[in-house]
Amino acid sequence: MLKAVVLIGGPQKGTRFRPLSFEVPKPLFPVAGVPMIQHHIEACTKVPNMKEILLIGFYQPNEALSRFLVSAQQEFKIPIRYLQEYAALGTGGGIYHFRDQILTGNPEAFFLLNADVCSEFPLKEMLDFHRQHGSPESFLMLGTTANRKQSLNYGCIVANPDTHEVLHYVEKPSTFVSELINCGIYLFTPAIFHHIGAVFQRNQQELLLEESTNGWQRAEAIRLEQDVFTALAAQGRLFAYKTEGFWSQIKSAGSAIYANRLYLSCYNQCHPERLAQNHPGGPIIRGNVYIHPTASVDATAVLGPNVSIGKGVTIGAGVRVRESIILHGASLQDHTCVLNSIVGWDSTIGRWARVEGTPSDPNPNDPYAKIDSETLFRDGRLTPSITILGCNVTIPAEVVILNSIVLPHKELSRSYKNQIIL
């Protein structure tokens, strides 16, 4: 039997996702109409013989997370549990800390997925690949091709082209190593804990010499990539499966818009029922659009491409929305125009107002380009990016909000551009 573990991080993480992560833990942020990690869970449940899914992170158990767990278990008919770390233990420390829970019931292998990636999750293919190439002592990582410049922002894999064995692994190298990068999606056998355990023992020895106070916690904080993979490379233990499917990190709000587009386009194959269709008396739909059944959309509105409309959203006459996510309870009054933006929960945009951002898309002419994790500021100025309205923001009629970030509970009285409105 198999299990899956999703690493969801915690409140200190996801800072680049503010102000959206103030209202809801980042892993529950809706992308293409469902919480980000529901895409992971759905992919895991399609793998035959999957018996349990564990989420590991250091969020305090909260109502949003509990509600999500209950509804996901009902929908997917599989046990899903949340295991809370007492501190941020890193990508290896968390699974090592909860190794007994993961190994209960004696799984032959388990998947490990980072919550902040969007992907087609070729898990079945990874499983088949591992059964052909691997052994119970070997592990598999998912890789994808990046361009030379961007590969430096990721973990780089040098693999043998014939056997697919990982010969060399470097996390965020300072000079070019390889175009094959780590996707943060792995297939492990229980033997991985032997290797993480060795790092733990070594950390403990080193800390005993230091006599520090919080030594235990520091020994348990283990980074899978730097501490384990780098050592496992070239030992015949680590293999790389290369995916040609889509993959992106979701680090910033701008990348959520890109992930929204990737998942919506994937719905054509895997969830056509989630995509809105043009029909008499309904709004005009262009390209891929998700509309929650409870949203009320005027027939003269034009939506798409790549738009997600959350629950209870109201969209008035003549509204135009493109490349945007509109979160639940928001209201777009008549003739508003929303482009490349995320409109927060319960926000209101007045009539004839225009809310527009600048997409941070990967270079469309480079098939291997990834999204750049842009810094918020460059040369002392705010980098033009997606416009974000936090929750409960009110935009008055007939103003323009351009390339700006508006923090929650603001009532604006005029137009803004290239600003963070605190």
C-alpha positions as CSV (number, residue, x, y, z in Angstrom):
1,M,0.0,0.0,0.0
2,L,1.0,3.6,-0.5
3,K,0.7,6.9,1.5
4,A,1.3,10.5,0.6
5,V,2.6,13.4,2.7
6,V,2.1,17.1,1.8
7,L,4.3,19.7,3.4
8,I,2.2,22.7,4.0
9,G,4.7,25.0,6.0
10,G,3.4,27.5,8.6
11,P,2.5,31.0,9.5
12,Q,6.1,32.4,9.3
13,K,6.2,31.0,5.7
14,G,4.2,32.4,2.9
15,T,5.3,35.9,3.7
16,R,5.7,36.7,0.0
17,F,2.0,35.8,-0.3
18,R,0.8,38.6,1.9
19,P,-1.7,40.2,2.1
20,L,-3.6,37.2,0.9
21,S,-2.1,34.8,3.6
22,F,-3.5,37.0,6.4
23,E,-7.0,35.6,5.9
24,V,-6.4,32.0,5.0
25,P,-3.3,29.8,5.4
26,K,-1.5,29.9,2.1
27,P,-2.1,26.2,1.3
28,L,-5.9,26.8,1.4
29,F,-5.7,29.8,-1.0
30,P,-8.1,29.0,-3.9
31,V,-6.4,28.4,-7.3
32,A,-8.8,27.5,-10.2
33,G,-11.7,27.3,-7.8
34,V,-10.3,24.9,-5.2
35,P,-7.8,25.2,-2.3
36,M,-4.2,25.0,-3.6
37,I,-3.5,21.7,-1.8
38,Q,-6.8,20.1,-3.1
39,H,-5.0,19.7,-6.4
40,H,-2.3,17.7,-4.6
41,I,-4.8,15.6,-2.7
42,E,-6.8,14.8,-5.8
43,A,-3.7,13.6,-7.7
44,C,-2.8,11.4,-4.7
45,T,-6.3,9.8,-4.5
46,K,-6.0,8.8,-8.2
47,V,-3.0,6.5,-7.4
48,P,-4.1,2.9,-6.9
49,N,-3.7,1.6,-3.4
50,M,-3.3,5.0,-1.8
51,K,-4.5,4.5,1.8
52,E,-3.8,7.7,3.7
53,I,-2.7,11.3,3.1
54,L,-0.9,13.2,5.8
55,L,-0.4,17.0,5.9
56,I,2.6,18.2,7.9
57,G,3.1,21.8,8.9
58,F,3.3,24.1,11.9
59,Y,0.0,26.0,11.6
60,Q,-2.0,26.0,14.8
61,P,-5.0,23.7,14.0
62,N,-7.6,26.3,12.9
63,E,-11.2,26.3,11.7
64,A,-10.4,26.7,8.1
65,L,-8.0,23.8,8.0
66,S,-10.3,21.5,10.0
67,R,-13.2,22.3,7.7
68,F,-11.1,21.6,4.7
69,L,-10.0,18.2,6.1
70,V,-13.5,17.2,6.8
71,S,-14.9,18.1,3.4
72,A,-11.9,16.6,1.6
73,Q,-12.2,13.3,3.4
74,Q,-15.9,13.2,2.5
75,E,-15.2,14.0,-1.1
76,F,-12.3,11.7,-1.7
77,K,-13.2,8.9,0.7
78,I,-9.7,8.6,2.1
79,P,-8.3,9.4,5.6
80,I,-6.5,12.8,5.5
81,R,-4.9,14.0,8.7
82,Y,-2.9,17.0,9.8
83,L,0.2,16.5,11.9
84,Q,1.5,19.7,13.6
85,E,5.2,20.2,14.1
86,Y,6.2,22.1,17.2
87,A,8.5,24.3,15.1
88,A,9.6,24.7,11.5
89,L,11.7,21.5,11.1
90,G,12.6,21.8,7.4
91,T,11.7,19.5,4.5
92,G,13.4,16.5,6.1
93,G,12.9,17.2,9.8
94,G,9.1,17.1,9.6
95,I,8.8,13.7,8.0
96,Y,11.5,12.4,10.3
97,H,9.7,13.7,13.4
98,F,6.5,11.9,12.3
99,R,8.1,8.8,10.8
100,D,6.1,6.5,13.0
101,Q,2.8,7.9,11.7
102,I,4.0,7.7,8.1
103,L,5.2,4.1,8.6
104,T,2.1,2.9,10.4
105,G,0.4,0.1,8.4
106,N,3.7,-0.7,6.7
107,P,3.5,1.3,3.4
108,E,5.9,0.0,0.6
109,A,6.5,3.6,-0.4
110,F,5.1,7.2,0.1
111,F,5.0,10.3,-2.0
112,L,6.2,13.6,-0.6
113,L,4.8,16.8,-2.1
114,N,5.5,20.4,-1.4
115,A,2.3,22.4,-1.1
116,D,3.6,25.5,-2.9
117,V,4.0,23.9,-6.4
118,C,1.4,23.5,-9.1
119,S,1.8,20.5,-11.4
120,E,0.1,17.8,-13.3
121,F,1.5,15.5,-10.6
122,P,2.5,12.5,-12.7
123,L,2.4,10.3,-9.7
124,K,1.4,7.1,-11.4
125,E,4.2,7.5,-13.9
126,M,6.7,8.1,-11.1
127,L,5.5,4.9,-9.4
128,D,5.8,2.8,-12.7
129,F,9.3,4.4,-13.3
130,H,10.4,3.5,-9.8
131,R,9.2,-0.1,-10.1
132,Q,11.2,-0.4,-13.4
133,H,14.4,1.4,-12.4
134,G,14.5,1.6,-8.6
135,S,14.9,-0.8,-5.7
136,P,13.4,-0.6,-2.2
137,E,16.7,1.2,-1.2
138,S,16.3,3.9,-3.9
139,F,14.3,7.1,-4.2
140,L,12.8,9.1,-7.0
141,M,12.6,12.9,-7.5
142,L,10.5,14.6,-10.1
143,G,12.5,17.0,-12.4
144,T,11.7,19.5,-15.1
145,T,13.7,21.6,-17.6
146,A,14.4,25.2,-16.8
147,N,16.5,27.7,-18.8
148,R,20.1,28.2,-17.8
149,K,19.7,31.5,-16.0
150,Q,16.6,30.5,-14.0
151,S,18.0,27.1,-13.0
152,L,20.1,28.9,-10.4
153,N,17.0,29.7,-8.4
154,Y,16.2,26.0,-7.9
155,G,17.8,22.7,-6.9
156,C,19.8,21.4,-9.9
157,I,20.0,17.8,-10.8
158,V,22.8,16.2,-12.9
159,A,21.5,12.8,-14.0
160,N,22.9,10.0,-16.1
161,P,20.9,10.2,-19.4
162,D,20.6,6.4,-19.7
163,T,20.0,5.1,-16.2
164,H,18.4,8.4,-14.9
165,E,20.5,8.1,-11.7
166,V,21.2,11.4,-10.0
167,L,25.0,11.9,-10.1
168,H,25.1,15.4,-8.6
169,Y,22.6,17.6,-6.7
170,V,23.1,21.2,-5.8
171,E,20.5,23.5,-4.1
172,K,20.4,27.0,-5.7
173,P,24.0,26.9,-7.2
174,S,25.9,30.1,-7.7
175,T,27.0,29.1,-11.2
176,F,25.3,27.0,-13.9
177,V,25.1,23.3,-13.0
178,S,22.2,21.8,-15.0
179,E,18.9,22.7,-16.7
180,L,17.2,19.8,-14.9
181,I,15.6,21.2,-11.7
182,N,13.9,19.7,-8.7
183,C,10.1,19.9,-8.7
184,G,9.7,19.3,-5.0
185,I,7.7,16.1,-5.6
186,Y,9.3,12.8,-4.5
187,L,8.7,9.1,-4.1
188,F,10.4,7.6,-1.1
189,T,10.6,4.1,0.4
190,P,10.9,3.8,4.2
191,A,14.7,3.5,3.8
192,I,14.8,7.3,3.4
193,F,14.5,7.6,7.2
194,H,17.8,5.7,7.6
195,H,19.5,8.6,5.7
196,I,17.6,11.4,7.4
197,G,18.4,9.7,10.8
198,A,22.1,9.7,10.0
199,V,21.9,13.5,9.5
200,F,20.0,13.8,12.8
201,Q,22.6,11.9,14.6
202,R,25.4,14.0,13.1
203,N,23.5,17.2,14.0
204,Q,23.2,16.0,17.6
205,Q,26.9,15.2,17.8
206,E,27.8,18.6,16.6
207,L,25.4,20.3,18.9
208,L,26.6,18.4,21.9
209,L,30.0,20.1,21.3
210,E,28.3,23.5,21.3
211,E,26.2,23.0,24.5
212,S,23.4,25.1,23.1
213,T,20.0,25.5,24.8
214,N,17.6,24.6,22.0
215,G,19.8,21.8,20.7
216,W,17.1,19.2,20.2
217,Q,15.1,21.5,17.9
218,R,18.2,22.4,15.9
219,A,19.2,18.8,15.5
220,E,15.7,18.0,14.2
221,A,15.6,20.8,11.7
222,I,16.8,18.9,8.6
223,R,16.7,20.1,5.0
224,L,16.1,17.3,2.6
225,E,17.7,19.0,-0.3
226,Q,21.0,20.2,1.1
227,D,21.4,17.7,3.9
228,V,20.2,14.5,2.3
229,F,20.1,14.6,-1.5
230,T,23.5,16.1,-1.9
231,A,25.0,13.2,0.0
232,L,22.8,10.5,-1.7
233,A,23.8,11.6,-5.2
234,A,26.1,9.2,-7.1
235,Q,25.5,6.4,-4.6
236,G,23.0,4.6,-6.9
237,R,20.2,5.5,-4.5
238,L,18.6,8.6,-6.1
239,F,16.9,8.7,-9.5
240,A,15.2,11.5,-11.4
241,Y,12.0,11.2,-13.5
242,K,11.7,14.1,-15.9
243,T,8.2,15.4,-16.6
244,E,7.2,17.2,-19.8
245,G,3.9,18.4,-18.1
246,F,3.4,21.8,-16.6
247,W,5.0,22.8,-13.3
248,S,5.4,26.1,-11.4
249,Q,6.2,27.3,-7.9
250,I,3.5,29.3,-6.2
251,K,5.7,31.7,-4.1
252,S,4.1,35.0,-4.7
253,A,0.6,36.2,-5.4
254,G,1.6,36.8,-9.0
255,S,2.5,33.2,-9.5
256,A,-1.0,32.2,-8.1
257,I,-2.4,33.9,-11.2
258,Y,-0.1,31.8,-13.4
259,A,-0.9,28.6,-11.5
260,N,-4.6,29.5,-11.9
261,R,-4.1,29.6,-15.7
262,L,-2.2,26.3,-15.8
263,Y,-4.8,24.4,-13.7
264,L,-7.8,25.9,-15.7
265,S,-6.2,24.7,-18.9
266,C,-5.7,21.3,-17.4
267,Y,-9.5,21.2,-16.5
268,N,-10.2,20.7,-20.3
269,Q,-9.0,17.2,-19.8
270,C,-9.5,16.3,-16.2
271,H,-12.5,18.4,-15.0
272,P,-14.5,19.8,-18.0
273,E,-17.5,20.2,-15.6
274,R,-15.6,22.9,-13.7
275,L,-15.3,25.1,-16.8
276,A,-18.0,27.7,-17.6
277,Q,-19.7,27.4,-21.0
278,N,-21.4,30.1,-23.1
279,H,-25.2,29.7,-23.0
280,P,-28.2,32.0,-23.8
281,G,-28.9,34.4,-20.9
282,G,-25.5,33.7,-19.3
283,P,-22.3,35.8,-19.4
284,I,-19.9,35.8,-22.3
285,I,-17.1,33.4,-21.6
286,R,-13.8,33.6,-23.4
287,G,-11.3,30.8,-22.9
288,N,-11.1,28.9,-19.6
289,V,-13.2,30.3,-16.8
290,Y,-14.3,28.8,-13.4
291,I,-17.5,30.2,-11.8
292,H,-18.6,29.0,-8.4
293,P,-22.3,27.8,-8.6
294,T,-23.3,30.4,-6.0
295,A,-21.9,33.4,-7.8
296,S,-24.3,35.8,-9.5
297,V,-23.0,37.0,-12.8
298,D,-24.9,39.5,-15.1
299,A,-25.6,38.2,-18.7
300,T,-23.8,41.3,-20.1
301,A,-20.5,40.6,-18.3
302,V,-17.5,39.3,-20.3
303,L,-15.2,36.9,-18.4
304,G,-11.9,35.3,-19.5
305,P,-9.5,34.0,-20.4
306,N,-8.1,32.5,-17.2
307,V,-10.6,33.8,-14.6
308,S,-11.8,32.1,-11.4
309,I,-14.9,33.5,-9.6
310,G,-15.3,32.4,-6.0
311,K,-18.5,31.6,-4.0
312,G,-21.1,34.3,-3.5
313,V,-19.4,36.8,-5.8
314,T,-21.6,39.4,-7.5
315,I,-20.7,40.6,-11.0
316,G,-22.7,43.5,-12.4
317,A,-23.6,44.6,-16.0
318,G,-20.9,45.2,-18.5
319,V,-18.1,44.0,-16.2
320,R,-14.9,42.8,-17.9
321,V,-12.6,40.4,-16.1
322,R,-9.5,38.8,-17.5
323,E,-6.5,36.8,-16.0
324,S,-7.8,37.3,-12.5
325,I,-9.0,35.6,-9.3
326,I,-12.1,37.0,-7.6
327,L,-12.4,35.6,-4.1
328,H,-15.6,34.8,-2.3
329,G,-18.1,37.5,-1.4
330,A,-16.5,40.1,-3.6
331,S,-18.7,42.5,-5.5
332,L,-17.8,44.0,-8.9
333,Q,-20.3,46.7,-9.7
334,D,-21.5,47.7,-13.2
335,H,-18.9,48.3,-15.9
336,T,-15.9,47.6,-13.7
337,C,-12.8,46.3,-15.5
338,V,-10.4,43.9,-13.7
339,L,-7.2,42.7,-15.4
340,N,-4.3,40.7,-14.0
341,S,-5.5,41.1,-10.4
342,I,-6.6,39.2,-7.3
343,V,-9.7,40.7,-5.7
344,G,-9.8,39.8,-2.0
345,W,-12.7,38.3,0.0
346,D,-15.7,40.6,0.5
347,S,-14.1,43.5,-1.4
348,T,-16.2,45.9,-3.5
349,I,-15.2,47.7,-6.7
350,G,-17.3,50.7,-7.6
351,R,-18.9,51.2,-11.0
352,W,-16.7,52.1,-13.9
353,A,-13.6,51.6,-11.8
354,R,-10.5,49.9,-13.4
355,V,-8.3,47.6,-11.4
356,E,-5.3,46.4,-13.3
357,G,-1.9,44.7,-12.7
358,T,1.1,43.7,-14.8
359,P,1.4,40.0,-15.3
360,S,4.7,38.4,-14.1
361,D,4.4,35.6,-16.6
362,P,7.3,33.5,-17.8
363,N,8.7,34.4,-21.2
364,P,6.2,32.9,-23.7
365,N,8.9,32.4,-26.3
366,D,11.0,30.1,-24.1
367,P,9.3,26.8,-23.6
368,Y,11.4,26.1,-20.5
369,A,11.0,29.5,-18.8
370,K,9.7,29.5,-15.3
371,I,8.1,32.4,-13.4
372,D,10.7,34.7,-11.9
373,S,10.3,35.2,-8.1
374,E,10.6,39.0,-8.5
375,T,11.6,41.1,-5.6
376,L,8.9,43.4,-4.4
377,F,11.1,46.5,-4.9
378,R,13.8,47.1,-7.6
379,D,15.9,50.3,-7.6
380,G,13.9,51.7,-4.7
381,R,10.6,51.4,-6.7
382,L,7.8,48.9,-6.5
383,T,8.2,46.4,-9.3
384,P,5.1,46.5,-11.5
385,S,3.2,43.3,-10.7
386,I,-0.3,41.8,-10.2
387,T,-2.6,44.1,-8.4
388,I,-3.8,42.7,-5.1
389,L,-6.8,43.8,-3.0
390,G,-6.7,42.4,0.5
391,C,-10.0,41.3,2.1
392,N,-12.8,43.8,2.6
393,V,-11.3,46.6,0.5
394,T,-13.6,49.2,-1.0
395,I,-12.7,50.9,-4.3
396,P,-14.8,53.9,-5.1
397,A,-16.5,54.5,-8.5
398,E,-14.6,55.7,-11.5
399,V,-11.0,55.4,-10.2
400,V,-8.0,53.5,-11.5
401,I,-5.9,51.2,-9.3
402,L,-2.7,50.2,-11.2
403,N,0.1,47.8,-10.2
404,S,-0.8,48.3,-6.5
405,I,-1.2,46.2,-3.3
406,V,-4.0,47.3,-1.0
407,L,-3.9,45.9,2.5
408,P,-7.1,44.5,4.1
409,H,-10.0,46.7,5.4
410,K,-9.1,49.8,3.4
411,E,-11.6,52.2,1.9
412,L,-9.9,54.1,-0.9
413,S,-11.0,57.5,-2.0
414,R,-8.9,58.1,-5.1
415,S,-6.8,56.5,-7.8
416,Y,-3.4,54.9,-7.1
417,K,-0.6,53.5,-9.2
418,N,2.6,51.6,-8.3
419,Q,1.9,51.8,-4.6
420,I,1.5,49.6,-1.5
421,I,-1.5,51.1,0.3
422,L,-1.1,50.5,4.0
